[in-house]
Amino acid sequence: MSEAALGRLVTLYESRVYRTAYAMVKDPYLAQDVTQETFLKAYRHLGSVKDERRAGAWLRKIATNAAIDLLRRRRCWNGIPTENETLACLCGASAEGVEEEVCRRLGAEALRGCVDRLPATYREVVRLKIECGWKDADVARRIGVSVGTVKSRFHRAKGLIRSRMNGLPSISETSPGNFGDGSLPLR
């Protein structure tokens, strides 16, 4: 393949190579760098192309590899850092436990959302027991109910949370006697 053939390849495939690069790096200037690097590599290896009809696929492969190399050098992928130490700093976790920390935080966030949607009487018991670390007797004195009521509300709250975390409606949410505030119907 000659330099004139490379000129034809640039004319025919420059926009495709650029689009391939841009799809990977998500930055127009970096995509231009990758495009230029692709054609420089193609020029250095002009002799390796046996079939000019396959040149488009060959250039796309070079562009993909050049984009990956660039992202590795920059230690990011589509703007997200991939270096474990960077992720550890962002998440406040050890480099080995980044994935576990992200999963733990997502789970805690979902749990917090479920607690926030509990009826007020259940929510109060859960917050005092879990967030404040109070014992049943302390919670009972604080809200003016019996210890048995605290235990019952906490048990029901756990059931609601469990069903919401699993995406299922709970029995207490669907029963006709539930007034949404945790109170029992008067009979």
N, C-alpha and C positions, 0 to 999 in steps of 0.2 A: 504494500500500500504506500502511496506517495504522499508528499505534502499537499498536493492538489486534492487528493482523496480526503485528507484530513479537513481541508477547507470545505469540501462538500458535506462532510459529516457535521461540521460546526453549523453550517447553514441549515442542514436538515434537522438536526437534533438538539440544537442549543436550547430551545424553549422546553423541550421534553426533559432534558437533563436538569434545567433550572427548576421545573415543577417537581421533579423527583427530590431534588436537594431541599427545596423549600418545604415540602411535605414532611421532611424529617427534622430539619433544624428550626423551622417556624420563625425564621428571621431573614428578611430579604437580602441584607448585606452578607450574612453568612452563606446564604444560598448562592450568591454570586461568587464568593470565594470557593465554594465546593464545585461550582460549574467550571471555574477556571482551572482548579486542580484536576478535575476530571479530564479536561481536554489536554492538559499538560501530560498527564499519565498516558492518555491515549496516544499522544505524539511520540512518547518514549517507547511505546510498545506497538507501533504501527505494523511491524512485521508479524505480529502474533495473530492478526485477523486474516483468516483464510477465506471467509465468505462474507462479502460486503453486505449481503442481505441480512446477516445476523448482527450487524454493527450497532443497531439501536439497542438490542438486548445487552450487548457487550458494554456499551456506554452507560446504560442504566445500572449495570452491576458495578462498574467503576464508581459511578456517582454515589450509589448506596454505600459502598465501602468507604469512600472519601468522607461522606457525611458522618458515618459511624466513627471513623478515626477522629474527626473534628470534635464530635460530642464527647468522646473519651478524653481527649486532651483538655477540654473545657470542664470535664467532670459534671456534665448535666445532660438531661434528655428532655427536650421540649420545655426548657426552662425550669425543670425540677432537678435539684442537685442529686447526684447518685452516690456521692462519696459518703461512706458510712459515718465518718466523723462529723460531717456537716449535718446529716440527718439526726445524729445523736444530739448535737447541740440544739437543733430545732425542736426535738421531741423531749429533751431532758432525759435521755436513756443512754445506756451503754451501746456501743457500736454493734454488739452481737444481738441485743434485744430490741432493736428499733421496730421491727415488725410486730413483736409482741406488745410493745408499748403503744403503738398506734392502735392495735386491736383493743387493748385494754381501755384506752381513752375513748374510743368510739363506743364501746360497751357501756362505759360509765356515763357518757353523754346520753345514750338511749335510756339508761336506767333513770337518770335525772329527769328526763322528759316524761317518763311514766309516772314518777313520783309527783311531778308538778301537776299531772292530770288527775290525780286521785281526789276523791271527795275530801273536803277540808278536814273532817275529823280523823280520817285515816292518815292524811298527809301530815297532820300535826304529830300524831303518834310516831310515825316513821321517822320524821326529822328529829324529834327529841331522842328516840332510841338510837338511831344510826349516826346522825350528824353530831349530836351532843354527847352520845355515849351514856345516856341516863338509864338507870334500872327501871323496871316496871313500876315499882313502888313510887319512885321519884316522879315518873311521868303521871301516874295516877293522882298524886298530890297536886302536881302543877295544873292539871286540867280539870280536877275536881270530879273524878270518876273512880270506880273500883279498879283494883289490880286486874280482876277478871275481864273487865271491859277493855282495858289496855291490851291485854293478851289477845282478846277476840278481835279487836280492831287491827292489831298488828298482823294477826294470822290472815284476816280478810284482805288486808292491804297487800300482803305477799302474794296471795292468790290472784288478785287483780294485776299486779305487776308481772307475775309469771305469765298470765294469759296474754297480756298486752305485748310482752317481749316476744312471745311465740306467735303473735298476730291473730289470736283467737279471742272472741268475746267471752267474758267470764259469765258464770251463772248469775252473779250478783248484778252484773250490768244489764242482763236481759230479763231479770225477774221483775214482775209488775210491782213489787213492793219497794223497789229501790227509788229513792227520791233524789239521788245524786249527791246527797250530803252525808251519807254514811248512817243516817238515822233509820230506825226500824219503823215500819208502818204501825199506826195505832189500830188496835182492834177493839 
